[in-house]
Amino acid sequence: MAPLSPRRRRVLQAVLYETIAVACVAPMLVWVFGQSPWSSLGLALTMSAIALAWNYSFNALFERWEARQSVKGRSWRRRAVHGIGFEGGLALILVPVMVGWLGITWWEALVADLAILLFFLVYTVVFTWAFDRVFGLPQSAQAATTPPAQA
């Protein structure tokens, strides 16, 4: 398989990530909050759209930072930093959305978001690892190669 351009890679990664996420989150919202399936699906899709935009932006920033690092590759530590940074930023955006949509308190939304965050922290690390295994590392995480000597 030919390597994906950075932009195509980020778009494919974000779309696959969010598709699987909606399939997991919508039923959880029905069960935990007692919302109708349609309301829960609407909230899951809204959260997904927000997360999709954040995913694309965050990964672009992360890969820009990663490209400047002297150590290349994606260790489990770097993957954990990636997951924590992504989920932390997303929580700052989604808590107010949950307060408004579900009509719950800020505290309840924060606790609910922390539960979702724990699920997604593991999901993000595992998904990114699997995505890299299938599609290869992005250019920013690959070691520089020396061009072959000319004869």
Buried (B, 14 or more C-beta within 10 A) or exposed (E): EEEBEBEEBBBEBBEBBBEEBBEEBBBBBBEEBEBEEEBBBBBBBBBBEBBBEBBBEBBEEBBEEBBEEEEBEBEEEBBEBBBBBBBEBBBEBBBEBBBEBBEBEEEBBBEBBEEBBEBBBEBBBEBBEEBBEEBBBBBBBEEEEEEEEEE
